[in-house]
Amino acid sequence: MKVLHLPTSVGGQGWGLAQGERKIGIDSNVLIRKSNNFNYSYDFNMGLEMCNHNISKLWKCVNWFYKVYKSDYDILHFNFGSTILDFTNYGFGLPDLRFYKKRGRGIFVTYNGCDARQKYVVMNNCAYSACHRCKVCNNPKTDAKKRANIKCFDNYADGIFAITPDLLRFLPKRAIYLPKTISSWDKLTRCSVGKDKKLRIVHAPTNRVIKGSDYILPALMRIRDKYQDEVEIILVENMSNEKALSIYAQADLVIDQILIGWYGGLAVEVMKMGKPVMCFIRESDYELVPDNMAIDCKKTIINVTKDTIFDELCMFIENRSSLQRISERSLEYVETWHNPVKIAGMVKQYYEKSIENSFRR
């Protein structure tokens, strides 16, 4: 079986899943539109970062579409709800999907977050969220474009996945929650926690609005003022994923986000190192994941809100031994729920079913 993950490197999801698939015997590759500051790995790059004009970008996209169309991949697994010829913003949808389908390819799509999440729906159903503060999607037409994109994939895809559970509320009923994978899984090993005099608290405000950094940073400044020589605050910004991982390895406690309602790839990375993670988990999202996962998550992630984060930080600074217990649970949690080989095994079953159905057609 040959699988191609494309066309974005968002969160390193495609590369992480591809590595798991390779370990179970699938010939799996990753194609991205362009490289970015995070430097996630890939097999093929369309090189759009080198294009200065829209015409040259379009030409590259058309050229790569033809290459993929003529290739011998059995499965095309799209990431971030997008394709090579993504003209949703111009009202032309995802025209390449129908051509892949006519050629008998299995088509799958993974939605990661803001590719499916709709601002005004979230705001009407949640007291607070990242959508309340984000100004990117202020135009209601943006939500309409997302719905059009989802409908298009629903017409052609053999399987639809969501790596954040709340996205299932915006996707067709047949969509499936799929635990996220990370590109760095094999590189990460367990690191010690809480053995130095200073407790190192790390936060990565890669997107300050979405992650709620405007609430997290003031809480951290209060912590620094209160505990002074007992803590060290480290912020991770504007660096490659590899450099960021080297800093996470020194952390005793990592703060992910406090607005979205679920944990991200950062949390998976640091839990693989055995690091305790502080994050806001929306209670209603537990209902959208397997029951055992919800139980394990409640025992592992330190669930905080914008109103409780300061007090929770104080508690763990004054009771460091509890961090060691959470460290042990963190590693067990990711091995159980985010191991790329296990996730690849889940996805393979859907791939095989789509191939069987194509033969029948």
Secondary structure per residue as TSV (DSSP state, phi and psi in degrees):
chain	resnum	aa	ss	phi	psi
A	1	M	-	360.0	132.8
A	2	K	E	-114.9	130.7
A	3	V	E	-127.1	137.9
A	4	L	E	-121.6	122.8
A	5	H	E	-94.9	132.9
A	6	L	E	-162.6	166.9
A	7	P	S	-112.2	15.9
A	8	T	-	-121.3	163.5
A	9	S	-	-107.3	18.0
A	10	V	G	-50.7	120.7
A	11	G	G	67.2	3.0
A	12	G	G	69.0	15.2
A	13	Q	H	-60.9	-46.6
A	14	G	H	-62.3	-45.6
A	15	W	H	-66.1	-40.7
A	16	G	H	-61.1	-45.6
A	17	L	H	-68.6	-37.9
A	18	A	H	-61.5	-37.2
A	19	Q	H	-66.8	-39.1
A	20	G	H	-64.1	-40.6
A	21	E	H	-65.6	-38.3
A	22	R	H	-62.1	-35.9
A	23	K	H	-70.0	-18.8
A	24	I	T	-107.5	18.2
A	25	G	T	94.9	8.3
A	26	I	-	-90.1	136.3
A	27	D	E	-82.3	96.4
A	28	S	E	-120.2	131.3
A	29	N	E	-128.2	166.5
A	30	V	E	-129.2	127.6
A	31	L	E	-117.0	128.5
A	32	I	E	-121.4	156.8
A	33	R	S	-70.2	-43.2
A	34	K	-	-159.8	156.2
A	35	S	-	-80.4	163.1
A	36	N	-	-142.9	-175.1
A	37	N	T	-65.6	-22.6
A	38	F	T	-77.7	-20.3
A	39	N	-	57.5	42.8
A	40	Y	-	-65.9	147.5
A	41	S	-	-71.3	159.3
A	42	Y	-	-161.0	168.4
A	43	D	S	-99.6	-39.8
A	44	F	E	-133.7	141.4
A	45	N	E	-125.8	124.1
A	46	M	-	-65.8	-22.9
A	47	G	-	78.2	28.9
A	48	L	G	-65.5	-20.2
A	49	E	G	-66.6	-15.8
A	50	M	G	-92.1	-4.9
A	51	C	-	-91.7	132.9
A	52	N	-	-97.3	-14.2
A	53	H	S	-131.4	153.3
A	54	N	H	-63.3	-32.7
A	55	I	H	-63.9	-43.3
A	56	S	H	-67.9	-34.5
A	57	K	H	-64.4	-45.3
A	58	L	H	-61.2	-41.8
A	59	W	H	-62.0	-44.3
A	60	K	H	-62.3	-42.4
A	61	C	H	-62.2	-44.5
A	62	V	H	-63.2	-41.5
A	63	N	H	-62.3	-44.3
A	64	W	H	-71.3	-33.5
A	65	F	H	-58.3	-45.1
A	66	Y	H	-63.8	-40.1
A	67	K	H	-61.8	-45.5
A	68	V	H	-67.7	-40.7
A	69	Y	H	-60.4	-39.8
A	70	K	H	-86.9	-6.1
A	71	S	S	-73.8	175.2
A	72	D	-	-105.7	25.4
A	73	Y	-	-69.7	136.8
A	74	D	S	-81.1	-34.7
A	75	I	E	-127.4	133.8
A	76	L	E	-113.1	117.0
A	77	H	E	-112.3	104.9
A	78	F	E	-84.2	146.3
A	79	N	E	-118.4	149.4
A	80	F	T	57.7	34.9
A	81	G	T	54.1	38.6
A	82	S	-	-138.1	162.4
A	83	T	-	-129.8	-178.8
A	84	I	T	-64.8	-44.7
A	85	L	T	-102.9	74.9
A	86	D	-	-97.0	102.7
A	87	F	B	-114.6	28.4
A	88	T	G	-58.0	-40.3
A	89	N	G	-66.1	-17.6
A	90	Y	G	-106.7	7.2
A	91	G	T	84.5	9.9
A	92	F	-	-108.6	5.2
A	93	G	B	65.5	-139.9
A	94	L	-	-123.4	74.5
A	95	P	T	-64.4	-22.3
A	96	D	H	-72.7	-20.5
A	97	L	H	-58.5	-42.1
A	98	R	H	-64.8	-32.0
A	99	F	H	-71.7	-41.5
A	100	Y	H	-61.7	-40.0
A	101	K	H	-66.8	-40.5
A	102	K	H	-62.6	-27.8
A	103	R	T	-84.7	1.5
A	104	G	T	85.0	17.5
A	105	R	-	-77.2	145.9
A	106	G	E	-77.1	132.1
A	107	I	E	-118.8	126.7
A	108	F	E	-131.9	154.4
A	109	V	E	-141.3	140.7
A	110	T	E	-115.4	128.3
A	111	Y	E	-99.4	136.2
A	112	N	-	-106.0	-28.7
A	113	G	S	174.7	-100.3
A	114	C	T	-72.8	-3.4
A	115	D	T	-74.8	-19.0
A	116	A	T	-124.1	-35.0
A	117	R	-	-63.7	134.8
A	118	Q	-	-116.4	122.1
A	119	K	H	-51.2	-53.4
A	120	Y	H	-76.0	-27.5
A	121	V	H	-66.5	-45.1
A	122	V	H	-62.1	-46.7
A	123	M	H	-62.5	-32.3
A	124	N	H	-77.2	-16.0
A	125	N	H	-116.8	-6.7
A	126	C	-	-128.1	142.2
A	127	A	S	-65.1	-38.8
A	128	Y	S	-153.1	152.8
A	129	S	-	-166.9	176.1
A	130	A	H	-65.5	-32.0
A	131	C	H	-64.9	-29.1
A	132	H	H	-62.6	-28.5
A	133	R	H	-106.4	-22.8
A	134	C	-	-73.2	134.0
A	135	K	-	-104.3	0.4
A	136	V	T	-67.2	-39.4
A	137	C	T	-104.3	32.5
A	138	N	-	-66.0	-24.9
A	139	N	S	-81.4	122.9
A	140	P	H	-56.2	-22.6
A	141	K	H	-64.0	-25.9
A	142	T	H	-63.2	-44.0
A	143	D	H	-62.0	-39.1
A	144	A	H	-63.4	-38.4
A	145	K	H	-65.9	-39.1
A	146	K	H	-63.1	-41.8
A	147	R	H	-64.7	-37.4
A	148	A	H	-65.0	-41.5
A	149	N	H	-60.4	-47.1
A	150	I	H	-62.5	-41.8
A	151	K	H	-62.4	-39.2
A	152	C	H	-63.1	-46.0
A	153	F	H	-65.4	-35.0
A	154	D	H	-62.6	-29.5
A	155	N	H	-73.6	-28.0
A	156	Y	H	-119.6	-23.3
A	157	A	-	-78.7	140.8
A	158	D	S	-80.1	-22.5
A	159	G	E	-153.9	142.2
A	160	I	E	-125.1	124.8
A	161	F	E	-117.2	153.7
A	162	A	E	-132.4	127.3
A	163	I	S	-95.3	-0.2
A	164	T	S	-125.4	124.3
A	165	P	G	-59.7	-33.6
A	166	D	G	-64.2	-19.8
A	167	L	G	-65.4	-22.1
A	168	L	G	-61.1	-22.7
A	169	R	G	-72.9	-14.9
A	170	F	T	-110.0	-7.6
A	171	L	S	-105.5	164.9
A	172	P	-	-57.1	155.7
A	173	K	T	-59.7	-25.0
A	174	R	T	-78.4	-6.7
A	175	A	-	-63.2	150.3
A	176	I	E	-125.0	137.0
A	177	Y	E	-74.2	128.8
A	178	L	-	-126.3	114.9
A	179	P	-	-54.2	139.8
A	180	K	-	-70.4	152.1
A	181	T	-	-109.9	164.6
A	182	I	-	-127.1	149.7
A	183	S	T	-73.1	-20.9
A	184	S	T	-101.2	12.5
A	185	W	G	-49.4	-50.5
A	186	D	G	-71.3	-16.3
A	187	K	G	-87.8	-15.8
A	188	L	-	-94.1	132.2
A	189	T	-	-126.8	163.1
A	190	R	-	-67.6	138.3
A	191	C	-	-122.2	157.1
A	192	S	-	-69.6	157.6
A	193	V	-	-133.0	132.6
A	194	G	S	68.0	24.5
A	195	K	-	-98.5	-13.1
A	196	D	S	-87.2	166.3
A	197	K	S	-62.2	-44.2
A	198	K	S	-89.5	138.0
A	199	L	E	-88.2	118.6
A	200	R	E	-89.3	118.5
A	201	I	E	-110.3	124.8
A	202	V	E	-118.0	137.9
A	203	H	E	-136.3	140.2
A	204	A	-	-115.4	93.1
A	205	P	-	-80.9	59.6
A	206	T	T	-61.1	-33.1
A	207	N	T	-137.6	98.5
A	208	R	H	-62.2	-34.0
A	209	V	H	-71.1	-51.0
A	210	I	H	-68.3	-39.8
A	211	K	H	-79.4	-10.5
A	212	G	T	78.2	27.0
A	213	S	H	-62.1	-24.9
A	214	D	H	-65.2	-21.2
A	215	Y	H	-95.3	-35.8
A	216	I	H	-69.2	-46.1
A	217	L	H	-62.4	-44.4
A	218	P	H	-60.6	-36.9
A	219	A	H	-64.0	-39.2
A	220	L	H	-68.4	-36.0
A	221	M	H	-66.6	-37.5
A	222	R	H	-64.9	-39.4
A	223	I	H	-63.4	-44.5
A	224	R	H	-62.1	-40.1
A	225	D	H	-68.8	-36.1
A	226	K	H	-77.0	-41.1
A	227	Y	H	-106.2	-14.0
A	228	Q	G	44.2	-103.4
A	229	D	G	-71.9	-5.6
A	230	E	G	-86.8	-16.9
A	231	V	E	-132.2	158.3
A	232	E	E	-131.6	124.1
A	233	I	E	-98.6	126.7
A	234	I	E	-125.4	127.0
A	235	L	E	-107.6	137.2
A	236	V	-	-113.7	111.8
A	237	E	-	-145.1	150.5
A	238	N	S	53.0	50.9
A	239	M	S	-146.6	163.6
A	240	S	-	-66.3	160.8
A	241	N	H	-60.6	-38.7
A	242	E	H	-62.7	-43.7
A	243	K	H	-66.0	-41.4
A	244	A	H	-61.4	-40.4
A	245	L	H	-62.4	-35.4
A	246	S	H	-65.3	-30.3
A	247	I	H	-78.5	-40.6
A	248	Y	H	-58.6	-32.7
A	249	A	T	-62.4	-21.9
A	250	Q	T	-93.3	-3.6
A	251	A	-	-78.1	153.2
A	252	D	S	-105.4	-23.1
A	253	L	E	-153.4	133.2
A	254	V	E	-119.6	131.5
A	255	I	E	-101.3	121.9
A	256	D	-	-87.4	-82.3
A	257	Q	-	-149.6	161.9
A	258	I	S	-134.8	23.6
A	259	L	S	-129.9	-35.7
A	260	I	S	-66.0	-42.0
A	261	G	B	108.1	-0.4
A	262	W	S	-152.9	164.6
A	263	Y	-	-88.1	156.1
A	264	G	-	-109.1	-168.1
A	265	G	H	-61.2	-34.3
A	266	L	H	-55.3	-46.5
A	267	A	H	-61.3	-40.1
A	268	V	H	-65.1	-42.6
A	269	E	H	-59.2	-49.5
A	270	V	H	-75.6	-29.8
A	271	M	H	-67.0	-31.4
A	272	K	H	-63.6	-25.2
A	273	M	T	-87.4	-1.3
A	274	G	T	81.4	27.1
A	275	K	-	-95.4	136.5
A	276	P	-	-67.1	140.7
A	277	V	E	-120.9	134.3
A	278	M	E	-108.9	130.1
A	279	C	E	-163.9	155.1
A	280	F	-	-91.7	119.5
A	281	I	B	-111.8	119.6
A	282	R	-	-73.1	129.1
A	283	E	G	-55.3	-39.5
A	284	S	G	-68.2	-19.8
A	285	D	G	-76.0	-22.4
A	286	Y	G	-59.1	-29.3
A	287	E	G	-71.4	-14.2
A	288	L	G	-98.4	-1.9
A	289	V	S	-115.2	165.4
A	290	P	-	-53.4	143.9
A	291	D	H	-55.4	-44.2
A	292	N	H	-66.6	-33.2
A	293	M	H	-67.1	-41.8
A	294	A	H	-61.2	-42.4
A	295	I	H	-62.4	-46.7
A	296	D	H	-65.4	-38.6
A	297	C	H	-63.0	-42.3
A	298	K	H	-63.1	-29.4
A	299	K	H	-83.5	-16.6
A	300	T	H	-107.8	-54.5
A	301	I	S	-76.1	132.3
A	302	I	E	-79.6	103.6
A	303	N	E	-84.1	116.9
A	304	V	-	-130.8	161.4
A	305	T	-	-118.5	176.1
A	306	K	T	-63.6	-21.7
A	307	D	T	-92.0	-18.8
A	308	T	T	-110.6	-7.5
A	309	I	H	-60.6	-40.3
A	310	F	H	-63.3	-47.9
A	311	D	H	-64.3	-37.6
A	312	E	H	-67.3	-39.5
A	313	L	H	-61.9	-43.8
A	314	C	H	-58.8	-42.1
A	315	M	H	-61.8	-43.2
A	316	F	H	-76.6	-29.4
A	317	I	H	-65.0	-37.3
A	318	E	H	-87.4	-9.4
A	319	N	-	-135.7	69.0
A	320	R	T	-65.6	-25.7
A	321	S	H	-61.4	-29.0
A	322	S	H	-67.3	-27.3
A	323	L	H	-66.3	-33.4
A	324	Q	H	-65.0	-39.9
A	325	R	H	-65.8	-41.0
A	326	I	H	-67.5	-33.9
A	327	S	H	-57.3	-44.9
A	328	E	H	-65.0	-41.3
A	329	R	H	-68.0	-34.0
A	330	S	H	-60.8	-46.5
A	331	L	H	-64.5	-41.6
A	332	E	H	-63.6	-38.8
A	333	Y	H	-63.5	-49.3
A	334	V	H	-68.4	-34.1
A	335	E	H	-64.3	-33.6
A	336	T	H	-78.3	-42.5
A	337	W	H	-111.7	-15.0
A	338	H	-	-126.4	9.9
A	339	N	-	-62.5	120.6
A	340	P	H	-61.9	-28.1
A	341	V	H	-68.1	-41.1
A	342	K	H	-65.9	-42.6
A	343	I	H	-66.9	-39.5
A	344	A	H	-61.4	-38.1
A	345	G	H	-62.3	-39.2
A	346	M	H	-63.4	-47.5
A	347	V	H	-67.4	-35.0
A	348	K	H	-58.2	-36.7
A	349	Q	H	-61.3	-39.1
A	350	Y	H	-72.1	-37.5
A	351	Y	H	-58.6	-48.9
A	352	E	H	-62.4	-38.4
A	353	K	H	-65.3	-38.7
A	354	S	H	-67.7	-36.0
A	355	I	H	-66.7	-42.0
A	356	E	H	-59.7	-42.8
A	357	N	H	-67.2	-33.3
A	358	S	H	-68.2	-33.8
A	359	F	H	-65.9	-38.8
A	360	R	H	-65.7	-33.9
A	361	R	-	-70.6	360.0
